[in-house]
Amino acid sequence: MPELFRIQTAHYEFTVWASDISKRQQAHQQTLDKRGICANQQPAIVHFSPTLLITEASVLESLVVQTAEHLNCLTLDRALFFENMQYQFEWIFLDEVTHAELGHRLKSVNDSFRFAKARGRMPARLTGTINTQNDVGWMRLPLRYQRAGIKLECSFSFEVLPTKMDLHSDLPAMYKTIDQIYPLWRFSLAEKTEQGVAKSKQRDPFPLFWLAHFNTLRKKLEQGLKIISQSPHSRLQPQVSHVRADRLKGRLSPRLVTRVKQDLVSGIFDKRYRVEKKHLSVDTPENRFIKMVVTQCKKQLGKFETQLRKNNRAPDKQRISDAFLAELASWQLPLQHIQNQSFFKELGPFNGLASESLVLQQKTGYSAVYQVWQELKFYLDVLGNQSSVSMKSVAEIYEVWCFLMVRRILIDELGFIEKVSKKKSLKLKDFFEYQLKDGFTGAFEFERSDGVKIRLAHEPPFKKYADKVRTYLVSQQPDILLEVTFPKPSDKSFIWLFDAKYRIKTENNRFDHDDIDVLDHVPDDAINQMHRYRDALIKVTEGLHSTNSNKSRPVFGAFALYPGYFDQENEVNPYHHAIKEIGIGAFALLPSMAGEKQNINGHFWLLNFLREQIGDKPNLKVHYSSNTLEERLYVQEAARIPYYGMKQMLYQDLTMTIALGHSEGRAPEYYDGFINDSASHYHMPEATFKLKFKDHVLKEICYLALVIKDGQDAVISKVWPVRSVKRMKRNLLKIDQTGKQSKSDEVYFIFELGNPLKLKFEVRSIPQNSFRASMKLTTLNLLEKTKIFSELESVYDEALV
């Protein structure tokens, strides 16, 4: 395990080891290069607090500091700390240290470190291992140790970087999208890393923000309170008393002296006289304000500590470290100390300030407390990057961002209107963190002007004995469900599943020829999971426990979403073929990039896929009816895979209607065969069929209806059952099949026909464009009920091109 980083001070030697990080460095560099970011723009820095006297420092076993220097940070040539890496940390103490520990907020991080006391020549040391997993941002390791009976503390901070995206551009873009719908969800009380909190317009008080900001202002508040306790502000205030004449003392006003003399002459000896004297008092509005600030902060911190200890009490929920709980208690000690001051007992309740106070704004100590309180009171309006709070893991961030990106595509790109919004589907859980109300209770619902409805759900559970879509063995919970319902009379629903995977394939399988060094691919297990989702979900109709219930597979596709980086407008999705053939694959999804490469669109592939499946905005030129959209889904390759030995069909009586035209040089017997019912074959060039999924359509054709000219009318009086459809080159077709020999190698379809069936009535109409070679597909049932040829509807329209 190579040595990554080492510093030596007068008290200890701090060393960091990890496995080979060259691949991570290379992946990170490629990520920056794709975005046109120079590594110098984002230097890797290790911060120390307080400033350390470093006698020697080395990075990757190369000395960077050789003489003693007082440093508060060290700039590295290359990044060393990445996500999903395991790092080993060790402090070797050069002096006699009786105890050392880590004071991280997470209990799991502190528990991963072990202190060993000095034994013989073996010095005391603190060692531990941390797996960064999907936690990115600043990781702070607060070291606490006791040397010669004195407790000392210092912290080391370094930035854990993602390799699949840029921490300083991609993640802020995701945060912006999430904050618009789910404000405050991404923040966490305690994770391995922390990130700066940007300004926000959120007005609702959020405990984690208050706590994070209080931590940054705590020292300033304590210093101000210390100054106030030593020299509290006081002012002359009038004190009124009523005393008898024999108890009057000091200097009296001439008016009071005159009144007392008159009363004594009149024989009044027991009357009390109003006396007003001024004396210095600390019971001022400013001190009452200070008392209110101290009381409120103490109350809030006490509430935090009580709730966290309560949440942390359960053995399976001991997430917060004792060091952090002790730190919260220590924050309250200075506040408790000033509450015990004697002058605090003289102060009355704070009833506001009648006017601006120069004491609060200018006097030493008071001005500091006043400024701190204003920031704490309106912390969301003034909060800047000086405060940091933990974020949920980047894997969770990416998952919710993908969910909201699908919502954004539906609204902005595909013309859907949000009917049911779940923007407030957040609930405050343990440890003052917000969680989403997952499943169908937190689903968004959309509708488009053409009647298509969509339900978008996050992590919906599918279990046994569900009402509509269920599993039979193991419960399933995909990340994103997209359920599309087409309007009546069809009213059919189709499901697509997406699973956000914040991972990229790192190892080539010997059976897999994907070049992961050139293209980003999703891991194999993510694709396997998509197969599992599609196979596990079953739609049951006509009763859940009925013996004659119908079962069908409602999932038309399952796809992984992963942070692959491509020029999607000019490159082909590496999973395009699999998506087309079997409905399983993956889409690269990242925030759209701006800058030098303006053509890069982070969701271009996903947008085009959804556009093909559920149609585009109705006001565009290319517009499909709901019937056509359904048929497009049913004739796709992925939807046409039956069990071996079986055939899968949408229509049982699909009929191809085409005008029987005459071609020069073709034998008259060929045409006579369709008149006298002796025809056995019909052929058409492959180029005639403009259908996108023509193979599936042609395999499903059951009848051939020829429109034959009868005077000025076009007549359909019979149909031929189609026994088989073959694709052959024209020069291989026999003359009795085509009525004309040809040497062309053009591809044709040859239909083998059975004995014709007479219709109950003839279908007649006036031909248009003199029987041009046009094709119409419909159902036999519709054909029997329709009397006018021009009104025949197309089941597989030419819009399927």
C-alpha positions in Angstrom: 0.0 0.0 0.0 1.8 3.1 -1.2 2.3 6.2 1.0 0.2 9.1 -0.3 0.8 11.9 2.2 3.0 12.4 5.3 3.7 15.4 7.5 5.8 15.6 10.6 5.3 18.1 13.5 6.9 18.5 16.9 4.2 16.3 18.4 3.4 13.6 15.9 3.8 12.2 12.4 0.7 11.9 10.3 0.6 9.5 7.3 -2.0 8.5 4.8 -1.9 5.2 2.7 -4.2 3.8 0.0 -4.2 1.3 -2.8 -3.1 2.3 -6.2 -5.0 5.6 -7.0 -3.5 6.1 -10.5 -6.7 4.8 -12.2 -8.8 7.2 -10.1 -6.5 10.1 -10.9 -6.6 9.2 -14.6 -10.4 9.0 -14.5 -10.7 12.3 -12.7 -8.3 13.9 -15.2 -10.4 12.6 -18.1 -13.5 14.0 -16.5 -11.9 17.4 -16.2 -10.5 17.2 -19.8 -13.9 16.4 -21.2 -15.3 19.5 -19.6 -12.4 21.7 -20.7 -11.3 22.3 -17.1 -7.6 22.7 -16.3 -6.4 20.9 -13.2 -4.8 24.2 -12.0 -8.3 25.7 -11.7 -9.2 23.2 -9.0 -6.0 22.6 -6.9 -6.0 19.9 -4.3 -5.4 21.4 -0.8 -5.0 19.9 2.7 -6.0 22.4 5.4 -4.8 22.4 9.0 -6.5 24.0 11.9 -4.9 25.6 13.9 -1.7 26.5 12.1 0.9 23.7 12.4 4.7 23.9 12.6 5.6 21.4 10.0 9.2 20.2 10.0 8.8 17.8 7.0 6.1 16.9 4.5 6.0 14.6 1.5 3.5 13.8 -1.1 3.7 10.4 -3.0 7.1 10.0 -1.2 8.5 13.2 -2.7 9.5 15.9 -0.2 7.6 19.2 -0.5 8.7 20.7 2.9 12.2 20.2 4.2 12.6 23.1 6.7 10.3 24.0 9.6 7.4 26.2 8.5 4.2 27.4 10.1 1.5 26.4 7.6 -2.3 26.3 7.6 -2.6 24.4 4.3 -0.5 22.4 1.9 -1.2 22.5 -1.9 -0.8 19.1 -3.7 0.4 18.6 -7.2 -2.4 16.1 -7.9 -5.6 15.1 -6.2 -5.2 12.2 -3.8 -8.6 11.7 -2.3 -11.4 10.2 -4.3 -14.8 8.6 -3.8 -15.1 4.8 -3.3 -11.6 4.5 -2.0 -10.3 3.0 1.2 -7.7 5.2 3.0 -5.6 4.3 6.0 -4.7 7.1 8.5 -2.1 7.0 11.2 -0.8 9.4 13.8 2.5 8.4 15.5 3.0 10.5 18.6 6.6 11.5 19.3 6.0 12.6 22.9 4.2 10.8 25.7 0.5 10.9 24.9 -1.9 9.2 27.3 -5.0 9.2 25.1 -6.0 10.1 21.5 -9.2 9.9 19.6 -11.1 11.2 16.6 -13.9 13.7 17.2 -15.9 13.2 14.0 -19.7 13.6 14.0 -20.2 10.1 12.7 -19.9 7.4 15.3 -18.9 4.9 12.6 -15.9 7.0 11.6 -14.7 7.3 15.2 -15.2 3.6 15.8 -12.9 2.8 12.9 -9.9 4.3 14.7 -8.0 2.6 17.5 -5.5 4.2 19.9 -2.5 2.1 21.1 -0.5 3.3 24.1 3.3 3.5 24.0 4.9 0.1 24.8 8.7 -0.1 25.2 10.2 1.5 22.2 6.9 1.5 20.3 5.4 5.0 20.5 1.7 5.7 21.0 -0.3 5.8 17.8 -3.8 6.3 16.5 -4.7 4.3 13.4 -7.9 3.9 11.4 -9.4 3.2 8.0 -12.1 5.2 6.2 -13.9 4.1 3.0 -15.1 7.3 1.3 -17.9 5.4 -0.6 -20.1 7.9 -2.4 -19.5 10.8 0.0 -17.9 13.7 -1.7 -16.9 17.1 -0.5 -14.7 18.2 2.4 -13.7 15.5 4.9 -12.6 16.9 8.3 -10.7 14.7 10.7 -10.6 16.4 14.2 -7.7 14.9 16.2 -8.0 15.1 20.0 -5.1 14.0 22.2 -3.8 14.5 25.7 -0.2 15.4 26.2 1.4 16.1 29.6 -2.1 16.4 31.1 -3.1 19.1 28.5 -5.9 18.4 26.0 -5.0 19.4 22.5 -7.0 19.4 19.3 -6.2 19.9 15.6 -8.1 19.1 12.5 -7.1 18.0 9.0 -9.4 18.8 6.1 -9.2 17.6 2.5 -11.6 17.4 -0.5 -12.9 14.0 -1.6 -13.5 14.2 -5.3 -15.9 12.3 -7.6 -14.4 10.6 -10.6 -17.5 10.4 -12.7 -18.5 14.1 -12.6 -17.1 17.4 -11.7 -17.7 18.4 -8.1 -17.7 22.1 -8.8 -20.0 22.2 -11.9 -22.0 19.0 -12.2 -23.1 18.7 -8.6 -24.1 22.4 -8.2 -26.3 21.9 -11.3 -28.0 18.9 -9.7 -28.4 20.8 -6.4 -30.2 23.6 -8.3 -32.6 21.2 -9.9 -33.3 19.4 -6.7 -33.7 22.5 -4.6 -36.4 23.8 -6.9 -38.7 20.8 -6.2 -37.4 19.4 -2.9 -35.7 22.2 -1.0 -33.6 21.2 2.0 -33.8 17.4 1.1 -30.2 17.1 0.2 -28.8 18.3 3.6 -27.8 15.8 6.3 -26.8 16.2 9.9 -23.7 14.0 9.8 -21.9 12.4 6.9 -18.2 11.7 6.3 -17.9 14.9 4.2 -19.3 18.4 4.2 -19.9 21.0 1.5 -20.4 24.7 1.5 -24.0 25.9 1.7 -24.9 28.5 -0.9 -27.4 31.3 -0.4 -31.0 30.3 -0.4 -34.4 32.1 -0.5 -36.0 29.4 1.7 -37.8 31.1 4.6 -38.8 28.1 6.7 -36.5 27.5 9.6 -34.3 24.4 9.0 -32.6 23.0 12.1 -29.5 21.8 10.3 -28.8 25.2 8.7 -29.3 26.9 12.1 -26.9 24.5 13.7 -24.3 24.7 11.0 -24.4 28.5 11.0 -24.3 28.7 14.8 -21.1 26.6 14.7 -19.4 29.2 12.5 -20.6 32.1 14.7 -20.1 30.4 18.1 -16.7 31.8 18.9 -17.7 35.4 18.0 -20.8 35.0 20.2 -18.8 33.7 23.2 -16.3 36.5 22.9 -19.0 39.1 22.9 -20.8 37.6 25.9 -17.5 37.4 27.8 -16.9 41.2 27.3 -20.5 42.0 28.3 -20.3 39.9 31.5 -17.2 41.8 32.5 -18.6 45.2 31.8 -22.4 45.2 31.4 -24.0 48.3 30.1 -25.9 50.4 32.7 -27.6 53.7 32.7 -29.1 56.2 35.2 -32.7 55.3 35.7 -35.3 57.1 37.9 -36.4 55.4 41.1 -39.6 56.7 42.7 -40.4 56.2 46.4 -42.9 57.7 48.9 -41.5 58.5 52.3 -42.6 60.4 55.4 -41.2 63.9 56.2 -38.9 62.6 59.0 -37.2 60.2 56.7 -36.4 62.6 53.9 -32.7 62.8 53.3 -30.2 64.5 51.1 -30.8 67.4 48.8 -34.5 68.2 48.4 -36.2 70.4 45.8 -37.4 73.8 46.9 -41.0 72.9 46.0 -40.9 69.8 48.1 -39.4 71.8 51.1 -42.2 74.3 50.8 -44.9 71.6 50.8 -43.4 69.8 53.8 -43.3 73.1 55.8 -46.9 73.9 55.0 -48.0 70.4 56.1 -46.1 70.6 59.3 -47.6 74.0 60.1 -51.1 72.5 59.4 -50.4 69.6 61.8 -50.1 66.9 59.1 -47.3 64.7 60.2 -48.0 61.2 58.7 -48.2 62.2 55.0 -45.8 60.5 52.5 -44.1 62.5 49.8 -43.1 61.3 46.3 -39.3 61.3 45.9 -37.5 60.5 42.6 -33.9 59.6 42.6 -31.7 58.3 39.7 -29.3 55.4 40.1 -27.2 53.2 37.8 -29.1 50.0 36.7 -28.2 47.1 34.3 -31.9 46.4 33.6 -31.7 48.2 30.2 -33.4 47.2 26.9 -30.0 46.3 25.6 -29.2 43.9 28.4 -32.7 42.4 28.1 -32.0 41.8 24.4 -28.8 40.0 25.3 -30.7 37.8 27.8 -33.2 36.9 25.1 -30.4 35.9 22.7 -28.7 33.8 25.3 -31.9 32.1 26.3 -33.0 31.4 22.8 -29.7 29.9 21.7 -29.4 27.8 24.9 -33.0 26.6 24.4 -32.3 25.7 20.7 -29.1 23.9 21.4 -30.6 22.0 24.3 -33.5 20.9 22.0 -31.0 19.7 19.5 -29.0 17.7 22.0 -32.1 16.1 23.6 -33.5 15.0 20.3 -30.3 13.7 19.0 -29.6 11.7 22.1 -33.1 10.3 21.9 -32.7 9.3 18.2 -29.3 7.9 18.9 -30.4 5.8 21.9 -31.6 2.8 19.8 -28.7 0.3 19.2 -29.4 0.1 15.5 -29.6 3.9 15.1 -26.4 4.9 16.9 -25.2 7.1 14.1 -24.0 10.3 16.0 -20.7 10.0 17.8 -20.4 10.7 21.5 -17.8 13.3 20.6 -20.3 15.3 18.7 -22.9 15.1 21.4 -20.3 16.2 23.9 -19.4 19.1 21.6 -23.1 20.2 21.5 -23.1 20.2 25.3 -19.9 22.2 25.4 -21.4 24.9 23.2 -24.0 25.5 25.9 -21.5 26.0 28.7 -20.6 29.6 27.9 -24.3 30.4 27.6 -25.0 28.8 30.9 -22.1 30.7 32.5 -23.5 34.1 31.5 -27.0 33.1 32.6 -25.6 32.5 36.1 -24.2 36.0 36.3 -25.7 38.1 39.1 -26.7 41.0 36.8 -28.8 38.6 34.6 -31.1 38.0 37.6 -32.0 41.7 37.6 -33.1 41.8 34.0 -36.8 41.8 33.0 -38.3 40.3 29.9 -37.4 41.7 26.5 -40.3 43.6 24.9 -38.5 44.9 21.9 -36.6 48.1 21.1 -38.5 51.3 20.9 -35.8 52.7 18.6 -32.4 51.9 17.2 -29.9 51.4 19.9 -26.4 52.8 19.5 -25.2 50.5 22.3 -26.1 47.3 20.3 -24.7 48.7 17.1 -21.4 50.2 18.4 -20.4 49.2 21.9 -17.8 46.4 22.1 -19.3 43.1 22.9 -22.9 44.2 22.3 -22.3 44.8 18.6 -20.8 41.3 18.2 -23.8 39.6 19.8 -26.3 41.8 17.9 -24.6 40.9 14.6 -24.5 37.2 15.4 -28.2 37.2 16.3 -29.2 39.0 13.1 -27.4 36.3 11.1 -28.9 33.5 13.1 -32.4 35.0 12.9 -32.2 35.5 9.1 -29.6 32.8 8.4 -31.1 31.7 5.1 -31.0 35.2 3.7 -27.4 35.9 4.7 -26.0 32.4 4.6 -22.9 32.2 2.5 -20.1 29.7 1.8 -18.6 30.3 5.2 -21.0 27.7 6.6 -20.8 24.0 5.8 -23.2 21.2 6.3 -23.2 17.6 5.3 -24.9 16.5 2.1 -26.5 13.2 1.4 -24.3 10.8 -0.6 -23.8 11.7 -4.2 -25.5 8.4 -5.2 -28.7 9.6 -3.4 -28.3 13.0 -5.0 -27.9 11.5 -8.5 -30.9 9.2 -8.0 -33.3 12.0 -7.1 -31.8 14.3 -9.8 -32.5 11.6 -12.4 -36.1 11.4 -11.2 -36.6 15.1 -11.5 -34.8 15.2 -14.9 -37.4 12.8 -16.3 -40.1 15.1 -14.9 -38.4 18.1 -16.5 -38.2 16.3 -19.9 -42.0 15.6 -19.8 -42.9 19.2 -19.0 -40.3 21.2 -21.0 -39.7 18.9 -24.0 -42.8 16.7 -24.5 -45.6 19.1 -23.7 -47.1 17.6 -20.6 -48.9 19.7 -18.0 -48.4 18.8 -14.3 -51.8 18.0 -12.8 -50.7 16.6 -9.4 -47.6 18.1 -7.9 -45.7 16.5 -5.1 -43.2 19.3 -4.5 -44.1 19.3 -0.8 -43.9 15.5 -0.3 -41.1 15.8 2.2 -41.2 14.7 5.8 -38.8 15.6 8.6 -37.3 12.4 10.0 -34.8 11.5 12.7 -31.7 13.6 13.1 -33.5 16.7 11.6 -33.2 15.4 8.0 -35.9 15.5 5.3 -36.9 12.3 3.5 -39.1 11.9 0.4 -42.5 10.2 0.6 -41.6 7.5 -1.9 -43.9 5.3 -3.9 -47.2 6.2 -5.5 -48.2 8.6 -2.7 -45.4 10.9 -3.8 -46.0 10.5 -7.5 -46.3 13.3 -10.0 -49.2 13.1 -12.5 -49.2 14.7 -16.0 -51.6 15.1 -18.9 -51.2 16.3 -22.5 -53.7 17.9 -24.8 -53.9 14.7 -26.8 -55.3 12.9 -23.8 -52.1 10.9 -22.9 -51.6 10.7 -19.1 -48.5 9.9 -17.2 -47.7 9.0 -13.6 -44.1 9.4 -12.5 -43.2 7.8 -9.2 -40.0 7.5 -7.1 -39.2 4.1 -5.7 -42.7 2.6 -5.9 -42.9 -0.8 -4.1 -44.2 -3.8 -6.0 -45.2 -6.7 -3.7 -47.2 -9.9 -3.6 -51.0 -9.5 -3.6 -51.0 -6.0 -5.1 -54.1 -4.8 -6.9 -52.9 -4.3 -10.4 -49.1 -4.9 -10.9 -47.6 -7.4 -8.6 -44.7 -9.7 -8.0 -45.0 -13.4 -7.2 -41.8 -14.1 -5.2 -39.7 -11.2 -4.2 -40.7 -7.5 -3.7 -39.2 -5.1 -6.2 -38.6 -1.3 -5.9 -37.2 0.4 -8.9 -35.9 3.9 -8.6 -38.2 5.5 -11.2 -41.5 4.4 -12.7 -43.0 6.0 -15.8 -46.5 4.8 -16.4 -48.2 6.1 -19.6 -52.0 5.7 -20.0 -53.5 6.4 -23.4 -57.0 7.9 -23.7 -60.2 6.1 -24.3 -61.4 3.9 -25.9 -58.1 2.1 -25.4 -57.3 3.3 -21.9 -54.2 1.0 -21.9 -51.2 1.6 -19.7 -47.6 1.0 -20.4 -44.7 1.0 -17.9 -41.1 2.0 -18.3 -38.6 1.6 -15.4 -35.4 3.4 -14.8 -32.8 2.8 -12.2 -30.2 5.5 -11.4 -26.7 4.0 -11.0 -24.0 6.3 -9.9 -21.4 3.9 -11.2 -19.3 3.4 -14.3 -17.9 0.1 -15.5 -14.2 -0.2 -14.5 -13.3 -3.7 -15.5 -13.6 -5.5 -18.8 -15.3 -8.9 -18.8 -13.5 -11.4 -20.9 -16.7 -12.2 -22.7 -17.4 -8.5 -23.2 -15.8 -6.5 -26.0 -16.8 -3.1 -24.7 -13.9 -0.7 -24.7 -14.3 1.0 -21.3 -11.1 3.0 -21.8 -12.8 4.9 -24.6 -16.5 4.9 -23.8 -18.3 5.0 -20.5 -20.4 1.9 -19.8 -22.8 1.0 -17.0 -21.7 -2.0 -14.8 -22.9 -5.4 -15.8 -24.9 -6.0 -12.6 -26.9 -2.9 -13.4 -28.0 -4.4 -16.7 -28.8 -7.7 -14.9 -31.0 -5.7 -12.5 -33.0 -4.3 -15.4 -33.7 -7.8 -16.7 -34.9 -8.7 -13.2 -37.3 -5.8 -13.0 -38.9 -6.5 -16.4 -39.3 -10.2 -15.7 -40.6 -9.8 -12.1 -43.5 -7.4 -12.6 -46.8 -9.0 -13.7 -50.1 -7.3 -14.5 -53.1 -9.3 -13.3 -56.6 -8.6 -14.5 -60.0 -10.0 -13.8 -59.4 -10.5 -10.1 -56.3 -11.2 -8.1 -57.0 -14.7 -6.9 -59.2 -15.8 -9.8 -58.2 -19.0 -11.5 -59.0 -17.5 -14.9 -57.2 -14.2 -14.3 -55.2 -12.9 -17.2 -51.5 -12.2 -16.7 -49.4 -10.0 -18.9 -46.1 -8.2 -18.7 -46.7 -4.4 -18.3 -43.0 -3.3 -18.4 -42.1 -2.3 -22.0 -38.5 -1.4 -21.1 -36.1 -1.2 -18.1 -33.1 1.1 -18.3 -30.2 2.1 -16.1 -29.3 5.8 -15.9 -25.6 6.5 -15.3 -23.2 9.4 -15.3 -21.5 8.6 -18.6 -20.1 11.6 -20.5 -20.8 11.7 -24.3 -21.4 14.2 -27.0 -24.9 12.8 -27.3 -26.0 14.9 -30.3 -23.2 13.5 -32.4 -22.5 10.1 -30.9 -24.5 6.9 -30.8 -25.6 5.4 -27.5 -23.5 2.3 -26.9 -26.7 0.6 -25.7 -28.8 1.7 -28.7 -28.9 -1.8 -30.3 -29.9 -3.5 -27.1 -32.6 -0.9 -26.4 -34.1 -1.4 -29.8 -33.9 -5.2 -29.9 -34.8 -6.3 -26.3 -35.9 -3.1 -24.4 -33.1 -3.3 -22.0 -30.1 -1.0 -21.8 -28.9 2.3 -20.3 -28.9 6.0 -21.0 -26.0 8.4 -20.0 -27.5 11.2 -18.0 -25.6 14.3 -16.8 -26.4 18.0 -16.5 -26.2 19.7 -19.9 -22.8 21.2 -20.3 -22.1 24.7 -21.5 -18.8 26.3 -22.5 -16.6 25.3 -25.3 -18.7 22.3 -26.4 -22.1 23.9 -26.7 -23.5 20.9 -28.6 -23.2 18.6 -25.7 -26.6 17.7 -24.2 -26.6 15.6 -21.1 -30.1 14.1 -21.7 -30.4 14.0 -25.5 -30.6 10.2 -25.8 -33.2 9.8 -23.1 -35.3 12.7 -24.6 -35.3 11.0 -28.1 -36.2 7.7 -26.6 -39.2 9.1 -24.7 -40.2 11.1 -27.8 -40.3 7.9 -29.8 -42.3 6.1 -27.2 -45.0 8.6 -26.2 -44.8 11.2 -28.9 -43.8 14.8 -29.0 -45.6 18.1 -28.3 -49.0 18.1 -30.1 -48.3 21.5 -31.7 -45.4 20.2 -33.8 -45.7 19.0 -37.4 -45.0 15.4 -36.6 -47.9 14.3 -34.4 -49.2 10.8 -33.8 -52.7 9.9 -32.6 -53.0 7.8 -29.5 -53.9 4.8 -31.5 -50.8 5.2 -33.7 -48.6 5.6 -30.6 -50.0 2.4 -29.1 -49.3 0.5 -32.3 -45.8 1.9 -32.5 -45.2 0.3 -29.1 -46.7 -3.0 -30.0 -44.7 -3.5 -33.2 -41.3 -2.6 -31.8 -38.8 -5.4 -31.8 -38.6 -5.6 -28.0 -42.3 -6.1 -27.7 -42.4 -8.9 -30.3 -40.3 -11.5 -28.6 -42.5 -14.5 -27.8 -41.7 -17.7 -26.0 -39.9 -20.2 -28.2 -42.4 -22.0 -30.5 -45.1 -19.4 -30.1 -46.2 -16.4 -32.2 -47.1 -13.0 -30.8 -49.7 -11.0 -32.6 -51.5 -7.7 -32.0 -54.4 -8.2 -34.5 -55.9 -11.6 -35.4 -57.4 -10.4 -38.7 -55.0 -7.7 -40.0 -55.8 -7.1 -43.7 -53.6 -5.5 -46.3 -55.7 -3.6 -48.9 -54.0 -2.6 -52.1 -55.1 -1.6 -55.6 -54.4 -4.3 -58.2 -52.7 -2.4 -61.0 -51.5 -3.7 -64.4 -47.9 -3.7 -65.4 -46.6 -3.9 -69.0 -45.3 -7.3 -70.0 -47.0 -9.2 -67.2 -48.9 -12.3 -68.3 -52.7 -11.8 -68.5 -53.2 -15.1 -66.7 -51.6 -13.5 -63.6 -54.4 -11.0 -63.3 -57.1 -13.5 -64.4 -56.1 -15.6 -61.4 -57.4 -12.9 -59.0 -60.6 -12.7 -61.0 -61.3 -16.4 -61.2 -60.0 -17.2 -57.7 -57.0 -19.3 -58.9 -54.2 -16.9 -57.7 -51.8 -18.5 -55.2 -49.2 -15.7 -54.8 -48.9 -12.0 -54.6 -45.6 -10.1 -54.6 -44.5 -6.5 -53.6 -41.2 -4.7 -53.5 -39.8 -4.3 -50.1 -39.3 -0.6 -50.8 -43.1 -0.2 -51.0 -43.4 -0.8 -47.3 -42.4 2.4 -45.5 -43.2 1.0 -42.1 -40.4 1.2 -39.5 -41.2 -2.3 -38.1 -42.3 -3.9 -41.4 -41.1 -7.4 -40.6 -43.4 -7.6 -37.6 -46.3 -6.0 -39.5 -45.9 -8.3 -42.5 -45.7 -11.4 -40.3 -49.0 -10.4 -38.8 -51.0 -9.9 -42.1 -53.7 -12.5 -42.2 -55.7 -11.4 -45.3 -55.1 -9.7 -48.6 -57.9 -7.5 -50.0 -57.4 -6.3 -53.6 -59.2 -3.3 -54.9 -60.2 -4.3 -58.5 -61.3 -1.7 -61.0 -64.9 -2.3 -62.2 -65.8 0.4 -64.6 -65.5 3.7 -62.8 -65.7 2.0 -59.4 -63.2 0.4 -57.1 -64.5 -2.8 -55.8 -63.5 -5.1 -52.9 -65.6 -8.3 -53.0 -63.3 -10.9 -51.5 -60.2 -11.4 -49.4 -57.4 -14.0 -49.6 -56.0 -15.6 -46.5 -52.2 -15.1 -46.2 -50.5 -18.4 -45.4 -46.9 -17.1 -45.3 -44.7 -14.2 -46.1 -41.2 -14.6 -47.4 -38.5 -12.2 -48.3 -36.7 -13.1 -51.6 -34.8 -11.5 -54.4 -36.8 -10.7 -57.5 -34.8 -12.9 -59.8 -35.5 -16.0 -57.6 -39.3 -15.6 -58.0 -41.0 -17.9 -60.5 -43.1 -16.7 -63.4 -46.2 -18.4 -62.1 -45.8 -16.4 -58.9 -45.3 -13.0 -60.5 -46.6 -13.3 -64.1 -43.3 -11.9 -65.3 -39.6 -13.0 -65.3 -37.0 -10.5 -64.0 -33.2 -10.5 -63.5 -33.3 -7.8 -60.8 -31.8 -8.6 -57.4 -34.2 -6.2 -55.7 -35.7 -7.6 -52.5 -39.4 -8.5 -52.7 -42.0 -9.9 -50.3 -43.9 -12.9 -51.7 -47.3 -13.7 -50.1 -48.6 -17.3 -50.3 -52.4 -17.1 -50.6 -55.1 -19.5 -49.7 -58.6 -19.8 -51.2 -60.4 -16.5 -51.3 -63.3 -15.7 -49.0 -66.4 -13.8 -50.3 -67.4 -10.7 -48.3 -71.0 -10.3 -47.3 -71.2 -7.2 -49.4 -69.0 -5.4 -51.9 -67.1 -2.3 -50.9 -67.3 0.3 -53.6 -65.9 3.8 -54.0 -64.6 6.1 -56.7 -60.9 5.5 -57.2 -58.5 8.4 -56.7 -55.4 9.1 -58.7 -56.2 6.2 -61.0 -55.3 3.4 -58.7 -51.9 4.5 -57.7 -49.8 1.9 -55.9 -50.8 2.8 -52.4 -51.2 0.4 -49.5 -53.7 0.4 -46.6 -53.7 -1.8 -43.6 -56.8 -2.4 -41.5 -58.7 -5.2 -39.8 -61.1 -7.5 -41.5 -63.8 -6.7 -39.0 -63.5 -3.0 -39.9 -63.4 -3.9 -43.6 -66.7 -5.8 -43.4 -68.5 -2.9 -41.7 -67.2 -0.1 -43.9 -68.9 0.7 -47.2 -66.8 3.5 -48.5 -63.2 2.8 -49.3 -62.0 6.3 -48.7 -63.0 6.0 -45.0 -61.0 2.9 -44.2 -58.7 3.7 -41.3 -55.1 2.6 -41.1 -54.1 0.4 -38.2 -50.4 0.6 -39.1 -50.2 4.1 -40.6 -47.3 5.3 -42.8 -46.5 7.7 -40.0 -44.5 4.7 -38.6 -41.6 5.7 -40.8 
